[in-house]
């Protein structure tokens, strides 16, 4: 490498937008997860004051991370930090309902502790709910760092801009994609390989609703694909595995995939009898 190359690389570093390292962001998220859920904690607390001290340290760390972000130059970092800490109890309550939804929705789950400690769906949902708060405050790159970390660890891709209601159950989840403008209402259960996506990937459509709306008490089975911003899945509907939908269905629908197989009879070649003379 010659000096010209290093100068060019230096200019790229100099002009790059300020942003905290993804390693730093993920480390903070995992410590926060251990603060909210003892099953993830590396520390055994012996007093309330120790827990309060950790809260103070995390709050300071969060504020420092925000200060390193250049995407919201006019943001009141102190206020965002306060708002986030005020919102944490409500976020925790939402996550407790998600844990209950996963536990109730999977006969293989033997305890809520098992769900928290081992289920990829819980980690992905937790990442989403934290990231969704940041996304709403304008810290979109920071939010994507958190959800993409979960994506790389679980195979579950939830955009932080999506809107997801209470009591959300992900069963298995690998290969699941939930797009930016998706709306998911309360008490929805989704299996692995489901795509809630867009019909159009044009940049000019970035500001419009591109992804479907899933109403209350809907179950979507493995491999289903539901596309389009105008597509609404009515409440209490069941969408079967491998279904492809680009239009709305009314409440209480049962949509299943039927493979149409055309049975073709094998054509017999003409048989010629050859007589010997």
Buried (B, 14 or more C-beta within 10 A) or exposed (E): EEEEEEEEEEEEEEEEEEBBEBEBBBEBBBBBBBBBBEBBBEEEBEEEEEBEEBBEEBBEBBBBBBBBBEEBEEBEBEEBBEBBBEBBEEBBEBBBBBBBBBBBBBEEBEEBBBBBEEBBBBBBBBBBBBBBBBBBBBBBBBBBBBBBBBBEEBBBBBBBBBBBBBBBBBBBBBBBBBBBBBBBBBBBBBBBBBBBBBBEEEEEBEEEBBBBBBBBBBBBBBBBBBBBBEBBBBBBBBBBBBBEBEEBBEBEBEBEEEEEEEEEEEEEEEEEEEEEE
